[in-house]
């Protein structure tokens, strides 16, 4: 569990899922985090959240090997997420600008939607000329499976209503699969 908290803290350091400046009670944050996945996954997942000082804390220990984080209220859209252990390792590599682990395909749920982002720059923080900002709705992601994404669109400006590769040509390329 300590390793997972360290990994989650690295995610938080990237300001991707911060709950900074927002006082939400644990029950509301757990409900938000669980909304990212099907009930059978979310209800058994470990729930992590950030406090107002940026410290990671575990709201609930899980039983099924998945982790979830609640919506970041500072982001433009709903973005709670749940993933498996391999997805956490991939995310830590992405945040740390390191190579993702070899041979570990990961799976992430974002069934409440996702924060909009650049389709081409893994580190873009806002829409700018040429970074191909996209709007995503509810989706799942398959990460760290670059060699298995042959045949999926890699266009800088994809049709987000169909599966496509986000961040193509980078070590963090992943398959985005809309679910609505």
C-alpha positions in Angstrom: 0.0 0.0 0.0 2.9 2.4 0.8 4.2 2.0 -2.8 0.7 2.8 -4.2 0.6 6.0 -2.1 4.0 7.0 -3.3 2.9 6.5 -6.9 -0.3 8.4 -6.3 1.7 11.2 -4.7 3.8 11.4 -7.9 0.5 11.7 -9.9 -0.5 14.5 -7.6 2.8 16.3 -8.0 1.8 16.7 -11.7 -1.3 18.6 -10.6 -3.4 16.4 -12.7 -5.9 15.3 -10.0 -5.4 17.9 -7.3 -8.2 18.7 -4.9 -6.4 21.8 -3.9 -8.3 24.7 -2.3 -11.5 22.6 -2.2 -12.9 21.3 1.1 -15.0 18.3 0.2 -16.0 15.7 2.6 -14.7 12.1 2.3 -18.1 10.7 1.4 -18.5 13.1 -1.5 -15.0 12.4 -2.8 -15.5 8.6 -2.6 -18.7 8.9 -4.5 -17.0 11.1 -7.2 -14.1 8.6 -7.5 -16.4 5.6 -7.7 -18.3 7.3 -10.6 -15.3 6.8 -12.9 -15.8 3.0 -13.2 -18.6 0.4 -13.2 -20.0 -0.2 -9.7 -18.3 -3.6 -9.4 -14.9 -1.9 -9.9 -15.4 1.4 -8.1 -17.0 -0.1 -5.0 -14.0 -2.3 -4.3 -11.2 0.2 -5.3 -8.8 2.0 -3.1 -9.7 5.7 -3.1 -7.0 8.3 -3.0 -7.4 12.1 -2.8 -5.4 15.2 -2.3 -5.9 17.6 0.6 -5.8 21.3 0.4 -2.0 21.3 1.1 -1.3 18.8 -1.7 -0.7 15.8 0.5 -2.1 12.5 -0.8 -4.3 10.5 1.5 -6.2 7.3 1.3 -9.9 7.7 1.8 -10.6 4.0 1.7 -8.6 0.9 1.3 -9.7 -1.4 -1.5 -10.1 -5.1 -2.1 -9.9 -5.5 -5.9 -6.5 -4.1 -7.0 -8.0 -1.0 -8.6 -7.4 2.6 -7.4 -9.7 5.6 -8.0 -9.3 9.4 -7.6 -12.2 11.9 -7.4 -12.9 14.8 -9.8 -10.5 17.7 -9.8 -12.8 20.6 -9.3 -10.2 23.0 -10.7 -10.3 21.3 -14.1 -12.8 22.3 -16.8 -14.8 19.1 -16.8 -15.5 16.0 -14.7 -12.4 13.8 -14.5 -12.6 11.2 -11.8 -10.6 8.1 -12.8 -10.0 4.5 -11.9 -7.2 2.3 -13.0 -5.3 -0.9 -12.4 -1.8 -1.3 -11.0 -0.2 -1.3 -14.5 -2.0 2.0 -15.4 -0.6 3.6 -12.3 2.9 2.5 -13.3 2.4 4.0 -16.7 1.0 7.2 -15.2 4.0 7.6 -12.9 6.3 7.1 -15.9 4.4 9.8 -17.8 4.4 12.3 -14.9 8.1 11.6 -14.3 8.9 11.9 -18.0 10.4 8.4 -17.9 9.9 5.3 -20.2 6.8 3.3 -19.3 7.4 -0.1 -17.9 7.9 -2.8 -20.6 5.2 -5.5 -21.0 2.6 -4.0 -18.7 -0.6 -3.0 -20.5 -2.9 -0.9 -18.3 -6.5 -0.1 -18.2 -8.2 3.2 -17.0 -11.8 4.1 -16.7 -13.1 7.7 -17.0 -16.8 7.0 -17.3 -17.8 10.5 -16.1 -15.7 12.1 -18.8 -12.2 13.5 -18.9 -10.5 16.8 -18.6 -9.9 18.1 -22.1 -6.3 18.1 -23.2 -3.8 18.2 -26.1 -4.0 15.2 -28.4 -0.4 15.6 -29.3 1.5 17.0 -26.3 1.5 14.9 -23.1 2.5 17.9 -21.1 0.4 20.7 -22.5 -1.6 22.5 -19.8 -3.8 24.7 -21.9 -5.0 25.1 -25.5 -2.4 26.8 -27.7 -1.7 27.1 -31.4 -0.7 23.7 -32.7 -1.2 21.5 -29.6 -4.5 20.0 -31.0 -6.7 20.4 -27.9 -9.6 17.8 -27.9 -12.8 17.4 -25.9 -13.4 14.0 -24.5 -16.5 12.5 -23.0 -16.9 9.3 -21.1 -14.2 6.9 -22.2 -11.8 4.1 -21.2 -8.1 4.0 -22.0 -5.7 1.2 -22.8 -2.2 2.4 -21.9 1.3 1.1 -22.5 0.2 -1.0 -25.5 1.9 1.0 -28.3 2.7 -2.0 -30.5 -0.9 -3.2 -30.3 -2.5 0.0 -31.6 -1.9 -0.5 -35.3 -4.8 0.5 -37.5 -6.3 3.0 -35.0 -6.3 6.7 -36.1 -3.3 8.8 -35.0 -4.6 12.1 -36.5 -3.6 15.2 -34.5 -7.3 16.3 -34.7 -9.2 13.0 -34.2 -12.9 12.2 -34.3 -13.3 11.8 -30.5 -16.6 9.9 -31.0 -14.5 6.9 -32.2 -11.5 5.1 -30.9 -8.2 6.9 -31.6 -4.6 7.1 -30.4 -3.8 10.0 -28.1 -0.2 11.3 -27.9 0.8 9.2 -31.0 4.5 9.1 -31.6 5.4 9.5 -27.9 6.2 6.8 -25.3 2.8 7.7 -23.7 0.6 6.9 -26.7 -2.6 5.3 -25.6 -5.9 4.2 -27.0 -8.9 6.3 -26.2 -12.2 4.5 -26.5 -15.4 6.5 -26.1 -18.2 4.7 -24.4 -21.2 7.0 -25.3 
